[in-house]
Amino acid sequence: MGALNGKVAIVTGAGQGLGRAHAHYLAGEGARVGVTDLGDRARTVAEEISSAGGEAVANQASVSDWQASRELIDQAVDTYGDLHILVNNAGILRDKMSFNMDEEDWDPVIDVHLKGHFCPSRHAGVYWRSQAKAGQEAPRRIINTSSEAGLFGNAGQANYAAAKAGIATLAVVFGRELARYGVTGNAIAPRARTAMTEDIPFFAAPEDPEAFDPLAPENVSPVVAWLATDGAGDINGQVFVVIGGGVWAMAGYTAVGQVQKDGA
C-alpha cells in the first residue's frame, strides 16, 4: 500500500527533470497522476507510468494560460473523480545580467514561473473551496517549486529569482487563504540536475556511476510526496531547501536591528 493510495495529483512541467521524477514517485506511492507539459513529453511520461502499472493522464496545456489551466484541473476531476495534490513545477530560464536583460527575457520567465504557479492553484482552490462548502472537505495539498535563487538572489537571474521569490510567498499565501478548506501550501527550493542546469559544470554527474548522486532529481521527490500525504497536514506555509540527502526548513525575513524614536 502506497502512502498516496486513492489520491489524485497533478504535476506541472512533468515531461522531464524534477517534474518527471515527481510524477513517477507519486504514482509509485499509489497516486493517479495528471502529467502536464508541452509537446509530446507529457504523453511519454504518462505512458511510462502506465507501463509500470500506475495510472496517469497527459495534458499539454500551458499552465500560464488562464482557461487552459482551469481545464487542466477539470481534466483530473473528470478523469479520476477528484483532485488532492497540485505540484507546481513548470519553469524556464532566460539568464542575463539585468543591464543586458530585455523585455523578451523578462516576460516569459515571469509568465511561466509565477503566473504558471498561480493559475492552476487558483482554479484548484476554487474547486476545493466548493467541495468543502458542499461537505466534501478532504486533505488537499499545493506544493510550489521555488529556488535558492529566489530565497537568496543570484546574479544573472533577475527574472528567475524574482519569480521564484514570488512563488515562495505564494505558497505562504495559499496556505493562509485555503487552510479553512483543508488545503496546505508549501514550497520546495531544490538543487538538482535538470534540463535547465545540466550544462553547468557544478551540476555534472559523478564520474563513478555507482556513487551517490546528490544532484539527481529523484532525491527531491520523496520530500514532495511526504508533503502530499495526509500526515503532513500540520506543515503549512513552509519553504524547504532540498539537496541530495538534506532538507533545510527555511525562515522568512526576520528583523536584525532596530532604530526608533518618539516621532517621525
Summary of the structure (lengths in Angstrom):
residues: 264
radius of gyration: 18.6
end to end distance: 62.7
largest distance: 70.0
contacts: 892
relative contact order: 0.13
helix: 45%
strand: 17%
